[in-house]
Amino acid sequence: MAYAKNTKVPIDRSRAHIERVLENYGAEEFFYGSSPRGKGIGFKYKGRVIKIGVPIPKREEYPNNQTGRMKWEREERRLWRVLLIALKAKLELVDAGITSFEDEFLAQTCLPDGSAVGDWAKEQIGVMIETGKMPKLLPNDTDRILGNEITHG
């Protein structure tokens, strides 16, 4: 069963609703992006930048006629509604104290280089499964993290 499979809610209205939900739960900033690589949203919450891609199917995956165009547009509208309900659920879990913001959005948290924790972790997990070994946390085994300082010794 596909959630919101027959929605007629325009995409811009879903995005505006997403922005309001994020603001209501304390997001400090909101952005929307679109490029040939895809579409997505991002927001800043307590200093953390979160980005979530929306996997819009390629137009060429649908028949090149009016019916195909309508199905493609309907699927894009549906995906924005799915993102809205997912964000509401995650933020409500956090607000109710059932889980933490970090647990709900860890995979989508941006690292300093702009990549997401989830993308980095997927690669690391693959290496661990393949080798059966944990990766080093630091490049040198003798490095120790004390607070925010790295000392050698």
Secondary structure, 3 states (H helix, E strand, C coil): CCCCCCCCCCHHHHHHHHHHHHHHCCCCEEEEEEECCEEEEEEEECCEEEEEEECCCCHHHCCCCHHHHHHHHHHHHHHHHHHHHHHHHHHHHHHCCCCCHHHHHHHHEECCCCCEHHHHHHHHHHHHHHHCCCCCCCCCCCEEEECCEEEEC
